[in-house]
Amino acid sequence: MRLSTRGRYAVMAMVELAARQSAMKPPAAGRANPPVSLAELAAAQMLSLAYLEQLFGPLRRAGLVASARGPGGGYRLARPAREIAISAIVDAVDEPIRATRCEEGAPGCLAGRRCLTHDLWAELGEQIRLFLAGLTLQDVLDGAVSGRAAAPLQLALLAEA
């Protein structure tokens, strides 16, 4: 299962933004960190500036980033990195995680019929969504991602029996 470019680029840019903010000294009481320009994020992650501009609108509307206009403007996280789930970033850029080509209400996989593997791929997509929902930007910054994948509880319990 591959996440498309929109979701991957949005996550990469948000991690870069979070890393830059965490590297700054804490702002004075009642003040926010200075914003980071999209040009800086694009250069650091070797991403297209035009593409990032398309992604940051939905991220702002989802309440994940705040923008500042004018000279010295840019973006900052709208809330702490530990409160932003990776799945929220993917969802914000309208990137459904789907491992099957079947759509709800569509004719189906094979000539109008649901294929035998439909539930397998749909469940894989749901597992990916749950995994990303359990990770935050802070987890990525802290390097606390490896080892997080786990066997589903039911299967683990059956294996022990």
N, C-alpha and C positions, 0 to 999 in steps of 0.2 A: 504494500500500500504506500503510495507516495502522496504527500501533501503537495498541492499545486504551488506555483510560484507566488501567488498573492499571499497565501498563508505563511509560507516560509520567509518571504521578504519582510512581512509585517512583524513576525516574531524576531527576526534578526535585527531589524531597526529598533524595536522596543527594547531588546536586550542591550543594544549599544547605548540607547538613551539612558536606560537604568544604570549602566556601568559608569557613564559619564557623570550622572548625578551623584552616584554613591562616592565617586572619587573627589567630588568638590567638598570643601569644608562646609560644615553645617551653616545655613544662613542665620542671620540674626533673628531673634524672636519676632514672630509676626511677618517675616519676609519669606519669599519663596526662592528657590535656587534660580539662577539665571537660565533662560531658555537656551536650547541647543538648536542650531540651524539644521535644516534638512540637508543642506549641502555638506555639512560636517558629517552627518550620519551616513549619507550616501558615499562619501569618500572613504570613510573608515571601514564600511562594509562592502565596498566595491559594488554598489548597487546604483541603478539609474535614478537620478534625481527626479525626473519626470514621473517615474513609476512610484517613488515614495510619496510624491505630492498627491497622487491618486489614492494612496492608502491612508494617509494621515487625516484626510477629511472624515472617513468613516470611524477612524480611531478616536477622533475628537468628539464626534456625535455620540459615540458609545460611552463617553466619559472616561476614557482611558488616558488621554493626554489633554493638556490645556495649551492653548496657543497664545503667543504674544506677537503683535504686529509691530512693524516699523524697524528702524535701525537697531540691531542687537536682538531682534525678534527671533522666534523659533518655537520650539515645543519643550514641554517638561511633562513628567508623569503627573497625572491628575490626582493620584493617591500613591501611597507607598508601594514599592515593588512587591512586598510580601502579600499585598492585597489584590494583585492583578494575576489572575489565572491565565495560563497560556491559551486555554480554550476560549477565553473571553476575547483574546486578540484575534484568533482565527475566526471566531463568530462575527466579530466586528467588521471584518473585511469581506463578509458574505461568502465565506469559504466553507461550504458544507463538507464534512468528512464522510465520504461515501466510498465504500469498497465494492459496491455493486452498481451495475448500470440500470437496475430496476428503479423505477420511480413509483411512489404511491399514486394510485389512480391512473397509471399509464398502462398501455396494452400488456406489458410484461416482458419477460426476458426472451422467451422463445415463442414466436408466432402467437402472441396473446396469452401464453401460459406462463406461470411462474416456474422458473427453472429449479431443479433439485438443489442447487447450491445457493439459492437466494438467501436463505437464513444464515448460512455460513458466512457469506460476505457482509450481510447486514450486521451480524453480531461482531465481526471483526471491526467494522466501522465504529460501532458503539464502544468497544473496548479501547480503541484509539481515543475517542472523545473522552471517556472516563479517565484515561491516563493523563491526557493534557489538562483536564479539569483539576487533577490532583497536583499539578505543578504550577509554581508561580515564577514570576520574573526573578524573585529573590533566590529561589531554588537554583535557577540557571546560573545566576551570578555567583552563588556559593559553591557551584560544582556539585550540587546534591541531586543529580539526575540519574547517574549510573546506579544500577542495582535496584531501581524503583519498580521495574516491571515485575509483576508477580502472577503466579498461576491463579486462576479464579478460585475462590474459596471452596465452592462445591467440589470441584475436581480435586483440589488438594485434600479435602476431607475424605473423599472416596478413595483416593490413592493410599491414605493411611489405614483404611479399614481392612 
